[in-house]
Amino acid sequence: MPASQKNPDAEPSFEEAVERIERLIEDIETGRVGLDQSLKAFEEGMALIRACRSRIERAEQRVAELLADESEENGSSDDG
């Protein structure tokens, strides 16, 4: 389903968030928007950055868990 047809309240994917951040930065840097809109864009961008950081932290935690599980599995087979 295209992003435009998704639930507007749903959190965007990591990739969608990064694309949105890039568009917001471009809008601000090129001066296509005024001061008030730039401030709103900045606030939206910061919220998206926080969401992206959270996703990255969760992914890192999951990778660490998988590596720990793998290490435990390999360690238990060496007991024999």
C-alpha positions as CSV (number, residue, x, y, z in Angstrom):
1,M,0.0,0.0,0.0
2,P,1.4,3.4,-0.9
3,A,2.4,5.7,1.9
4,S,-0.4,8.1,0.9
5,Q,-3.0,5.4,1.6
6,K,-1.6,4.4,5.0
7,N,-3.2,5.4,8.3
8,P,-2.1,9.0,8.8
9,D,-1.7,8.3,12.6
10,A,0.6,5.3,12.0
11,E,4.3,5.8,12.6
12,P,6.2,6.0,9.4
13,S,8.8,3.4,8.5
14,F,12.4,4.3,9.2
15,E,13.0,4.9,5.5
16,E,9.9,7.1,5.2
17,A,11.0,9.1,8.2
18,V,14.5,9.7,6.8
19,E,13.0,10.8,3.5
20,R,10.7,13.2,5.2
21,I,13.6,14.6,7.3
22,E,15.5,15.2,4.1
23,R,12.6,17.0,2.5
24,L,12.2,19.2,5.6
25,I,15.9,20.1,5.6
26,E,15.7,20.9,1.9
27,D,12.6,23.1,2.4
28,I,14.3,25.0,5.2
29,E,17.7,25.4,3.5
30,T,16.3,26.6,0.2
31,G,14.0,29.2,1.9
32,R,10.9,27.7,0.3
33,V,9.1,28.2,3.5
34,G,8.8,31.2,5.9
35,L,10.0,31.4,9.4
36,D,6.9,30.0,11.1
37,Q,6.8,27.1,8.7
38,S,10.5,26.5,9.1
39,L,10.1,26.3,12.9
40,K,7.2,23.8,12.4
41,A,9.4,21.8,10.0
42,F,12.3,21.8,12.5
43,E,10.0,20.5,15.2
44,E,8.6,17.8,13.0
45,G,12.2,16.9,11.9
46,M,13.3,16.6,15.5
47,A,10.4,14.3,16.4
48,L,11.2,12.2,13.4
49,I,14.9,12.0,14.4
50,R,13.9,10.9,17.9
51,A,11.7,8.2,16.4
52,C,14.5,7.1,14.2
53,R,17.0,6.9,17.0
54,S,14.5,4.8,19.0
55,R,14.1,2.4,16.1
56,I,17.9,2.1,15.8
57,E,18.3,1.5,19.5
58,R,15.6,-1.3,19.3
59,A,17.3,-2.8,16.3
60,E,20.7,-2.8,18.1
61,Q,19.2,-4.4,21.1
62,R,17.6,-7.1,19.0
63,V,20.9,-7.8,17.2
64,A,22.6,-8.1,20.6
65,E,20.0,-10.5,21.7
66,L,20.3,-12.6,18.6
67,L,24.1,-12.6,18.9
68,A,23.8,-13.7,22.6
69,D,21.4,-16.5,21.6
70,E,23.8,-17.6,18.9
71,S,26.7,-17.5,21.4
72,E,24.7,-19.6,23.9
73,E,23.8,-22.1,21.3
74,N,27.4,-22.5,20.2
75,G,28.6,-22.7,23.8
76,S,26.2,-25.4,24.8
77,S,27.3,-27.7,21.9
78,D,30.9,-27.6,23.1
79,D,30.1,-29.2,26.4
80,G,30.4,-32.8,25.1
